[in-house]
Amino acid sequence: MSSQECTLYENRETIAWITLNRPDARNALSPELVDELYDHLVAANADANVRAIVIIGAGTAFCAGADLKRTRGSPAGSAKNSYDAVLSAMWNSDKPIIAAVNGYAFAGGLGLVAASDIVITSTSAVFSFSEVRIGAIPAMISVVCLRKIGTHHGMRLFLTGERFDGDQAVNYGLAHRAVAPENLLSAVQEMIDAIRLGGPNAIVECKKLVRLVPTLSVEEGFRRTKDWSQRVFQTEEAAEGMKAFAEKRPPHWVKG
């Protein structure tokens, strides 16, 4: 494991674990944390041995948003990499990103949640689009958050800044599953194990599929996906998967 001031990075059996490591500041988005997080995302995506990425917070928080003691007028202040670059890197990552929400997730921290592909939260986690209560707005994070929660929930939560728990996060479409705090890591592991059953290339293509298809018209969607399906079915990975199915054995990408 390599430890920096604000983050921890570890490759655990093909899974890149990124820990936001400012527990005394509830893992607030300091310029250093933003830069390190961006660098880790780039490194994980470039590593052919990484199948998925997990982001979790140290201590009692996931991420409390911008570090208001360090920044002025921007969530990341003087960071080399802007905060929206981090969200974009997450959204466009070839590797699936799992957010393990272990505690407080406020403001900019909710951007990290919404930019993740799969979200497992503790039932005791506390969420809030708290910007309005300090006279600010959830501007950049709205790009990813509204795609998850929609305008119906977004209007209420943005305007009130009210707090909500893990179960409510699932109901709002922000999280996929809420579990007891002591079961968070095992629930994340279950998701990792499920992802590992899929072909690495198929996982990349599925993520692109989910991102792109809702933006297309029905006619364009059918045209694009017909060609897409043919291309993927002709890959060596698909051939191996179908051969393994016929031979009633795991494909080569599944470890015994």
Residue pairs with C-beta under 8 A, 6 or more apart in sequence:
1 8
1 9
1 10
2 8
2 9
2 10
3 21
4 21
4 32
4 36
5 21
5 32
5 36
6 20
6 21
6 22
6 30
6 32
6 33
6 36
7 18
7 19
7 20
7 21
7 33
7 36
7 37
7 40
8 17
8 18
8 19
8 21
8 58
9 16
9 17
9 18
9 19
9 40
9 43
9 44
10 16
10 17
10 19
11 17
11 47
11 49
11 50
14 49
14 50
14 51
14 52
14 196
15 50
15 51
15 52
15 53
15 54
15 192
16 40
16 43
16 44
16 47
16 50
16 52
16 53
16 54
16 95
17 53
17 54
17 56
18 37
18 40
18 41
18 44
18 53
18 54
18 55
18 56
19 55
19 56
19 57
19 58
20 27
20 33
20 37
20 55
20 56
20 57
20 58
20 62
20 63
21 27
21 58
22 28
22 30
22 33
22 58
23 57
23 58
23 59
23 60
23 61
24 59
25 64
25 67
25 69
26 57
26 59
26 60
26 61
26 63
26 64
26 103
26 104
27 33
27 57
27 58
27 59
27 61
27 62
27 63
27 64
27 109
28 63
28 64
28 65
28 66
28 67
28 68
28 70
29 63
29 65
29 66
29 67
29 71
29 75
29 76
29 83
29 108
29 109
30 67
30 70
30 71
30 77
31 70
31 71
31 76
31 77
31 78
31 79
31 80
32 79
33 67
34 75
34 76
34 79
34 81
34 82
34 83
34 86
35 79
35 80
35 81
37 86
38 81
38 85
38 86
38 89
39 81
41 53
41 86
41 89
41 90
41 93
42 89
44 50
44 53
44 93
44 95
45 89
45 93
45 94
45 95
50 95
51 95
51 96
51 195
51 196
51 200
51 203
52 95
52 96
52 97
52 98
52 192
52 195
52 196
53 93
53 95
53 96
53 97
53 98
54 97
54 98
54 99
54 100
54 188
54 192
55 97
55 98
55 99
55 100
55 112
55 116
56 62
56 99
56 100
56 102
56 188
57 63
57 101
57 102
57 103
59 103
60 102
60 103
60 104
61 102
61 103
61 104
61 105
61 109
62 99
62 100
62 101
62 102
62 103
62 104
62 105
62 109
62 112
62 113
62 125
63 104
63 105
63 106
63 108
63 109
63 112
64 104
64 105
64 106
64 107
64 109
65 75
65 106
65 107
65 108
65 109
65 110
65 130
65 131
66 74
66 75
66 76
66 77
66 107
66 108
67 77
68 134
70 77
71 77
71 78
74 82
74 83
75 83
75 107
75 108
75 140
76 82
76 83
76 86
83 108
83 111
83 140
84 140
84 143
86 112
86 115
87 111
87 112
87 115
87 140
87 141
87 143
87 144
90 97
90 112
90 115
90 116
91 115
91 144
91 211
92 211
93 117
93 207
94 204
94 207
95 203
95 204
96 117
96 118
96 195
96 203
96 207
97 115
97 116
97 117
97 118
98 116
98 117
98 118
98 119
98 120
98 188
98 191
98 192
99 112
99 113
99 116
99 118
99 119
99 120
99 121
100 120
100 121
100 184
100 185
100 188
101 113
101 119
101 120
101 121
101 122
101 125
101 127
101 166
101 169
101 175
102 122
102 125
102 181
102 184
103 122
103 124
103 125
103 126
104 125
104 126
105 112
105 113
105 125
105 126
105 127
105 128
106 126
106 127
106 128
106 129
106 130
107 128
107 129
107 130
107 131
107 138
107 141
108 140
108 141
110 127
110 128
110 129
110 138
110 141
110 145
110 174
111 138
111 140
111 141
111 144
111 145
113 119
113 127
113 169
113 174
113 175
114 141
114 144
114 145
114 147
114 148
114 149
114 174
115 144
117 207
118 176
118 191
119 169
119 174
119 175
119 176
119 177
120 175
120 176
120 177
120 178
120 179
120 184
120 187
120 188
120 191
121 166
121 169
121 170
121 175
121 177
121 178
121 179
121 184
122 166
122 178
122 179
122 180
122 181
122 184
123 165
123 166
123 167
123 178
123 179
123 180
123 181
124 165
124 166
124 181
125 165
125 166
125 169
125 178
126 163
126 164
126 165
127 163
127 164
127 165
127 166
127 168
127 169
127 174
128 161
128 162
128 163
128 164
129 138
129 141
129 145
129 157
129 158
129 161
130 161
131 137
131 138
131 158
131 161
132 138
132 158
132 159
132 160
132 161
133 161
137 158
138 145
138 158
142 154
142 158
145 154
145 174
146 154
148 172
148 173
148 174
149 157
149 172
149 173
149 174
150 173
153 172
153 173
156 162
157 164
157 172
164 172
165 178
166 175
166 178
166 179
167 178
169 175
169 178
170 176
170 177
170 178
177 187
179 187
195 203
196 253
196 254
196 255
197 254
198 206
199 237
199 238
199 240
199 241
199 251
199 253
200 237
200 253
201 232
201 235
201 237
202 232
202 237
202 238
202 241
205 228
205 232
209 225
209 228
212 224
213 221
213 224
213 225
216 224
232 238
237 253
240 251
240 252
240 253
241 251
244 250
244 251
244 252
250 256
